[in-house]
Amino acid sequence: MSDHDEVAGDLPDGIDSADGDDQRGPWLLALGALAVGVLAFLVSGARSLYRRLRGRGSREQ
């Protein structure tokens, strides 16, 4: 058995290989929420701009 066969044995006590994945979850959730917020903001702005441009067109006729 080589030294690299048992990775968990090389780590300090109390740390296992799953801790990296546990730390990634909250960051992915936060980035996902941020992406949804940015998308909602852009959609809201696009709708507002569309209504504004549509409103100007109907007044000119």
TAHU-V784457 format. One record per backbone hydrogen bond with DSSP energy under -0.5 kcal/mol. CO is the residue of the C=O (numbers start at 1). NH is the residue of the N-H. E is the energy in kcal/mol with one decimal. If there is no record, write none. Layout:
co->CO nh->NH e->E
co->CO nh->NH e->E
This chain:
co->2 nh->5 e->-1.0
co->5 nh->7 e->-0.7
co->7 nh->10 e->-1.6
co->7 nh->11 e->-0.5
co->8 nh->11 e->-0.8
co->12 nh->15 e->-1.7
co->16 nh->19 e->-1.5
co->17 nh->20 e->-0.6
co->18 nh->22 e->-1.8
co->19 nh->23 e->-1.8
co->20 nh->24 e->-1.1
co->21 nh->25 e->-1.3
co->22 nh->26 e->-0.6
co->23 nh->27 e->-0.7
co->24 nh->28 e->-2.3
co->25 nh->29 e->-2.4
co->26 nh->30 e->-2.4
co->27 nh->31 e->-2.6
co->28 nh->32 e->-2.4
co->29 nh->33 e->-2.3
co->30 nh->34 e->-2.3
co->31 nh->35 e->-2.4
co->32 nh->36 e->-2.2
co->33 nh->37 e->-2.3
co->34 nh->38 e->-2.6
co->35 nh->39 e->-2.4
co->36 nh->40 e->-2.5
co->37 nh->41 e->-2.3
co->38 nh->42 e->-2.5
co->39 nh->43 e->-2.4
co->40 nh->44 e->-2.4
co->41 nh->45 e->-2.3
co->42 nh->46 e->-2.5
co->43 nh->47 e->-2.5
co->44 nh->48 e->-2.3
co->45 nh->49 e->-2.5
co->46 nh->50 e->-2.5
co->47 nh->51 e->-2.7
co->48 nh->52 e->-2.4
co->49 nh->53 e->-2.7
co->50 nh->54 e->-2.7
co->51 nh->55 e->-2.6
co->52 nh->56 e->-1.9
co->53 nh->57 e->-1.8
co->54 nh->58 e->-1.7
co->55 nh->59 e->-1.4
co->56 nh->60 e->-1.6
co->57 nh->61 e->-0.8
